[in-house]
Amino acid sequence: MQPETAAPAPARLDFPFPQPPQFGEVMEVRPGLLWLRLPLPFQLDHVNIYLIRDTDGWAILDTGLSEDEALAVWNGYFDGPLRGLKITRIVVTHHHPDHIGLAGWLCKRFKAPLLTSLSSYMSCRVISLDPQAFESPANRLFYESHGMDDSAARIVSTQGHEYLRQVGPLPDTFLRLVMGDTLTLGDRIFRVLTGDGHSAEQVMLYCEKDRLLFAADQVLERISPNVAVWAGEPDGDPLGHFLRSLRLLATQIPNDVLVLPGHRRPFYGLHQRAQELVDHHENRCRILTEACSDQEHSIAELVPLLFNRPLDPHQMGFAFAETLAHTNRLVRRGILDVVSRHDRYVFTARR
């Protein structure tokens, strides 16, 4: 699970449900639409789960971590407020553990199909089938080449093993959701949207008739999702993908939708929040540009400028990867250059 960065919500957002449901409680958002939450063992201590009325039952959107506490809460729901409900489909927005972790368990329990994007399904399967990739020397060298000291790099480079502990086996088959598809759940017709940056092909669902947008982690109130560069794609531009996805949402989806996010509260004010997130990341780009205008810096030296608080090794890995996402964006824009100095990369302003 990624530590998100603070991106304060503007005052003009409207929160129709100021108090979220407690763990074990279910809140009706609209007729045929339920909201519940599952616990996470992180600073961000919950993930939102939605149940959408289907033709002959209910579809579940996202699943929680594969760990004992989440399983206990799910069982409490199924023995309590969700008792007797038929579950028809399991829809997963993206491959991060808090969203896909219990997909296999739910599919098996209810004999329900899994619906997600190809990138989400394959990312999870590849990680599960090649756990030794986290032990690769190239993974550690990725961090060391950007200035991380050897002891921290050894810890950070193996943190992917947490993923394996937090995600249960997926079904052998799935139904693919693609940008532009329509998905009918009960009497609601959803348009499938996909966003990038936080996770490749992250699925969002938009119901025009009811003005509902299940936004996953693409648009959250108060925090920005982690946008990160990893060892497998060291020159990637996830921040560019993320900013383009936000701008596309603002042009394709009306501002009066109820945004149902993967964490925290549903809200009105999609366009304002999307712009707030764009501004947040552009400001971080300016901070790094100014720093590299004075002298060249490694990523390890730049991290404290964006994350000015103590970071444990787990948090450092994500902060490191997000800082690199910003410098890579600046390189793509022609604002910074990346230079190799004695097997170490540094970033400097382009002259």
Buried (B, 14 or more C-beta within 10 A) or exposed (E): BBBBBEBEBEEEBEBEEEEBBEBEEBBEBBEBBBBBBBBBEBEBEBBBBBBBBBEEBBBBBBBBBBBEBBBEBBEEBBEEBBEEBEBBBBBBBBBBBBBBBBBBBBBEBBEBBBBBBBBBBBBBBEBBEEEEBBEBEEBBBBBBBBBBEEEBBBBBBBBBEEBEEBBBBBBEEBEBBEEEBEBEBBEBBBBBBBBBBBBBBBBBBBBBEBBBBBBBBBBBBBBBBBBBBBBEEBEBBBBBBBBBBBEBBBEEBEBEBBBBBBBBBBBBBBBBBBBBBBEBBEEBBEEBBEBBEEEBBBBBBBBEBBBEEEBEBBBBBBBBBBBBBBBBBBBBEEBBBBEEEEEBBBBBBEE
